[in-house]
Amino acid sequence: MTAAIDFYFDFSSPYGYFASTRIDELAQKYGRFVAWHPILLGVVFKTTGSSPLPQIPLKGEYCWRDFERTARFHDIEYKRPTHFPLPTTHAARAMLWLQNNHGADVATAFAKSVYHALFVDDINIAEPAEISKLAEPLGVDVHAMDAGATSYQIKDQLKAEVEVAMAKGVFGSPFVIIDGEPFWGFDRFNQIEDHLKRGRQTELRAVTSVDSNKEKKPA
């Protein structure tokens, strides 16, 4: 079975949002599926010594311009959020609970809704009540989700997920790992597609070679 494409993101990441609108379609094009991994950049930044891009002197205003420009260039809906930066811990925990209890498809649909809420509808996704509203249309018991997202089990799971991500070298959002090859940033998606294309071509050559050898065997 073809290995998953690992997609690491923080819900407060504008570039992560842009990537979230493209990653599944790109993976499907090359016969892959995506494993979505919510992380907390605040934890990662304690290790890297970094900060949210818009808060970095000189770089901040450029980034706000680039978010707008990137959205326009790729024809992605985007509105500068007024709630920024903001904590995304509850949203990440809720997604893990959904993965555990409702499967990857529901959890991924929820993640896309959360991203859209922040970067298009300007909703404060740090509020648990807003997170519940986003999950409700997916047929989720939001009371169970809220309780699960605040449980020690999920808190420990998210902590472990972030630690595993950093052990794999993840230091930003979006961060994609394909067969051990890391890619950081939405601006690396052309390189990601090239990597997937080369991998598909290698697989096809291998299959063709096997089929050819079978035909050559004596009856």
C-alpha positions as CSV (number, residue, x, y, z in Angstrom):
1,M,0.0,0.0,0.0
2,T,1.3,3.5,-0.9
3,A,2.4,5.4,2.2
4,A,0.5,8.4,3.3
5,I,1.6,12.0,2.8
6,D,2.1,13.4,6.3
7,F,0.7,17.0,6.5
8,Y,1.6,19.0,9.6
9,F,-0.1,22.3,10.3
10,D,-1.2,24.8,13.0
11,F,-4.7,26.2,12.7
12,S,-3.3,29.7,13.1
13,S,-1.0,29.4,10.1
14,P,-2.1,31.4,7.0
15,Y,0.3,29.4,4.8
16,G,-1.0,26.2,6.5
17,Y,-4.5,27.3,5.5
18,F,-3.5,27.8,1.9
19,A,-1.9,24.4,1.9
20,S,-5.0,22.8,3.4
21,T,-7.0,23.8,0.3
22,R,-4.6,22.0,-2.1
23,I,-3.0,19.1,-0.3
24,D,-5.8,16.5,-0.8
25,E,-6.3,17.2,-4.4
26,L,-2.5,17.1,-5.1
27,A,-2.2,13.7,-3.3
28,Q,-5.2,12.2,-5.1
29,K,-3.6,13.2,-8.4
30,Y,-0.7,10.8,-7.7
31,G,-2.7,8.1,-6.0
32,R,-1.8,9.1,-2.5
33,F,-3.8,9.9,0.6
34,V,-3.0,12.5,3.3
35,A,-2.6,12.0,7.0
36,W,-3.5,15.3,8.7
37,H,-1.5,16.1,11.8
38,P,-2.5,19.2,13.9
39,I,0.5,20.7,15.8
40,L,1.1,23.7,18.1
41,L,3.6,26.2,16.7
42,G,3.8,27.8,20.2
43,V,5.5,24.6,21.4
44,V,7.7,24.3,18.4
45,F,8.8,27.9,18.7
46,K,10.1,27.2,22.2
47,T,12.6,24.9,20.6
48,T,13.4,26.9,17.5
49,G,13.4,30.3,19.2
50,S,11.0,31.7,16.6
51,S,7.8,33.7,16.7
52,P,4.6,34.0,14.6
53,L,5.7,35.6,11.3
54,P,3.5,38.8,11.6
55,Q,5.1,39.5,15.1
56,I,8.7,39.5,13.8
57,P,10.1,43.0,13.3
58,L,10.4,44.2,9.6
59,K,9.2,40.8,8.4
60,G,5.7,41.2,9.9
61,E,4.2,43.7,7.5
62,Y,5.7,41.9,4.5
63,C,4.0,38.7,5.6
64,W,0.6,40.3,5.8
65,R,1.2,41.6,2.2
66,D,2.3,38.2,1.1
67,F,-0.7,36.4,2.6
68,E,-3.0,38.6,0.5
69,R,-0.8,38.2,-2.6
70,T,-0.5,34.4,-2.2
71,A,-4.3,34.0,-1.8
72,R,-4.9,36.2,-4.9
73,F,-2.3,34.3,-7.0
74,H,-3.8,30.9,-6.2
75,D,-7.4,32.1,-6.2
76,I,-8.0,31.1,-2.6
77,E,-10.6,32.8,-0.4
78,Y,-8.9,34.8,2.3
79,K,-9.7,37.7,4.7
80,R,-7.1,39.0,7.1
81,P,-8.3,37.8,10.5
82,T,-8.8,40.2,13.4
83,H,-8.3,37.4,15.9
84,F,-4.6,36.9,15.4
85,P,-2.4,35.4,16.7
86,L,-4.6,33.2,18.8
87,P,-4.3,29.8,20.7
88,T,-5.3,26.8,18.7
89,T,-5.0,24.1,21.4
90,H,-8.7,23.4,21.7
91,A,-9.2,23.1,17.9
92,A,-6.2,20.7,17.6
93,R,-7.5,18.6,20.5
94,A,-11.0,18.5,19.0
95,M,-9.6,17.3,15.7
96,L,-7.7,14.5,17.4
97,W,-10.8,13.4,19.3
98,L,-12.7,13.4,15.9
99,Q,-9.9,11.3,14.3
100,N,-10.2,8.8,17.2
101,N,-14.0,8.6,17.3
102,H,-15.3,9.5,13.8
103,G,-12.4,8.7,11.5
104,A,-10.1,10.7,9.2
105,D,-12.7,11.9,6.7
106,V,-14.8,13.7,9.4
107,A,-11.7,15.1,11.1
108,T,-10.3,16.4,7.9
109,A,-13.6,18.1,7.0
110,F,-13.6,19.6,10.4
111,A,-10.1,20.9,10.0
112,K,-11.0,22.6,6.7
113,S,-14.0,24.2,8.4
114,V,-11.8,25.5,11.2
115,Y,-9.4,27.0,8.7
116,H,-12.1,28.6,6.6
117,A,-13.7,30.0,9.8
118,L,-10.6,31.8,10.8
119,F,-9.2,32.9,7.4
120,V,-12.4,33.6,5.5
121,D,-15.2,34.2,8.0
122,D,-13.0,35.9,10.7
123,I,-14.3,33.7,13.5
124,N,-12.4,33.4,16.8
125,I,-11.5,29.7,16.7
126,A,-9.9,29.9,20.1
127,E,-13.4,29.9,21.6
128,P,-14.6,26.3,22.3
129,A,-18.2,27.3,21.6
130,E,-17.2,28.3,18.0
131,I,-15.4,25.0,17.6
132,S,-18.6,23.2,18.6
133,K,-20.6,25.2,16.0
134,L,-18.2,24.1,13.3
135,A,-18.4,20.4,14.2
136,E,-22.2,20.3,14.6
137,P,-23.0,20.2,10.8
138,L,-20.8,17.1,10.6
139,G,-23.2,15.1,12.7
140,V,-20.9,15.1,15.7
141,D,-22.1,15.0,19.3
142,V,-20.5,18.3,20.2
143,H,-20.9,17.8,24.0
144,A,-19.0,14.5,23.7
145,M,-16.4,16.2,21.5
146,D,-16.0,19.1,24.0
147,A,-15.6,16.7,26.9
148,G,-13.2,14.5,24.9
149,A,-11.1,17.5,23.8
150,T,-10.5,18.5,27.4
151,S,-9.7,15.0,28.7
152,Y,-6.3,14.0,29.9
153,Q,-6.1,11.3,27.2
154,I,-6.4,13.8,24.4
155,K,-4.2,16.4,26.1
156,D,-1.5,13.8,26.4
157,Q,-2.1,12.6,22.8
158,L,-1.6,16.1,21.4
159,K,1.5,16.6,23.5
160,A,2.9,13.3,22.1
161,E,1.9,14.1,18.6
162,V,3.8,17.4,18.7
163,E,6.9,15.7,20.2
164,V,6.8,13.0,17.5
165,A,6.5,15.7,14.8
166,M,9.5,17.6,16.1
167,A,11.5,14.4,16.4
168,K,10.8,14.0,12.6
169,G,12.2,17.5,12.0
170,V,8.9,19.4,11.8
171,F,9.6,23.1,12.7
172,G,6.8,25.0,10.9
173,S,3.4,25.1,9.2
174,P,2.7,23.7,6.7
175,F,5.2,20.9,6.8
176,V,4.9,17.9,4.5
177,I,6.8,14.6,4.7
178,I,6.6,12.2,1.7
179,D,8.5,8.9,2.1
180,G,10.9,10.6,4.5
181,E,11.5,13.7,2.3
182,P,10.6,16.9,4.1
183,F,9.1,20.0,2.6
184,W,8.4,23.2,4.5
185,G,6.0,25.9,3.3
186,F,3.2,26.4,0.8
187,D,5.8,27.7,-1.7
188,R,7.3,24.2,-1.9
189,F,4.1,22.7,-3.4
190,N,5.6,22.7,-6.9
191,Q,8.5,20.8,-5.5
192,I,6.2,18.4,-3.8
193,E,4.3,17.7,-7.0
194,D,7.6,17.2,-8.8
195,H,8.6,14.7,-6.1
196,L,5.3,12.9,-6.4
197,K,5.5,12.8,-10.2
198,R,9.0,11.3,-10.2
199,G,7.9,8.7,-7.7
200,R,4.9,7.8,-9.8
201,Q,7.1,7.5,-12.9
202,T,9.5,5.2,-11.0
203,E,6.6,3.0,-9.9
204,L,5.3,2.8,-13.4
205,R,8.7,1.8,-14.8
206,A,9.0,-0.9,-12.1
207,V,5.5,-2.3,-13.0
208,T,6.3,-2.3,-16.7
209,S,9.6,-4.1,-16.0
210,V,7.9,-6.8,-14.0
211,D,5.2,-7.3,-16.6
212,S,7.8,-7.5,-19.3
213,N,9.8,-10.1,-17.4
214,K,6.7,-12.2,-17.0
215,E,6.0,-12.2,-20.7
216,K,9.6,-13.3,-21.4
217,K,9.3,-16.4,-19.2
218,P,9.0,-19.7,-21.2
219,A,5.7,-21.4,-21.1
